[in-house]
Amino acid sequence: MCLHRAPGICVGDLAAALGRSENAVSQALRVLRQQGWVSSTRVGRTVSYRLEDQTVHDLLHWIGARHG
């Protein structure tokens, strides 16, 4: 939901929003990226992530998720 509401969120902000460590979030994002669900963009030392899978995006809308 965080990736849906805040496309371009960085690991630190996502970890803070989820109450998880940056390491745990990075590992989860790596798996999601390998599956094609998210993409990443690096600008300098900052890597931002966004949801890419249209089916997941549509499902989030179906359950009532809105863009932030």
C-alpha positions in Angstrom: 0.0 0.0 0.0 2.9 2.4 0.8 4.3 1.8 -2.7 0.9 2.4 -4.2 0.3 5.7 -2.2 3.9 7.0 -2.6 5.5 6.0 -5.9 9.1 6.8 -5.7 9.5 6.2 -2.0 13.0 5.3 -0.7 13.9 2.4 1.5 14.4 4.6 4.6 11.0 6.2 4.3 9.3 2.9 3.6 11.0 1.2 6.5 9.9 4.0 8.8 6.3 3.8 7.5 6.2 0.0 8.1 8.1 0.0 11.4 10.7 -2.4 10.0 14.5 -2.3 9.5 15.9 -0.9 6.3 17.7 -4.2 5.8 14.4 -6.2 6.0 12.7 -3.8 3.6 15.6 -3.9 1.2 15.5 -7.6 1.1 11.7 -7.7 0.5 12.0 -5.1 -2.2 14.7 -7.1 -3.9 12.3 -10.1 -4.1 9.5 -7.9 -5.4 11.8 -6.4 -8.0 12.9 -9.9 -9.2 9.3 -10.8 -9.6 8.6 -7.6 -11.6 6.2 -6.2 -9.1 8.3 -3.1 -8.4 11.0 -1.1 -10.2 13.8 0.9 -8.8 15.5 4.1 -9.8 18.9 5.3 -8.5 19.7 9.0 -8.2 23.1 9.4 -6.5 23.0 7.3 -3.4 19.2 7.3 -3.1 17.2 4.4 -4.6 13.5 5.0 -5.0 10.9 2.3 -5.6 7.5 2.2 -7.4 4.8 -0.4 -7.9 5.0 -1.7 -11.5 2.6 -4.7 -11.7 -0.7 -3.6 -13.1 -2.6 -6.6 -11.6 -1.4 -5.7 -8.1 -2.3 -2.1 -8.8 -5.8 -3.0 -9.9 -6.3 -5.3 -6.9 -5.3 -2.5 -4.5 -7.9 -0.2 -6.1 -10.4 -3.1 -5.9 -9.9 -3.2 -2.0 -10.3 0.5 -1.8 -6.7 1.8 -1.8 -6.2 5.3 -3.2 -3.2 7.2 -4.4 -1.6 9.5 -1.9 
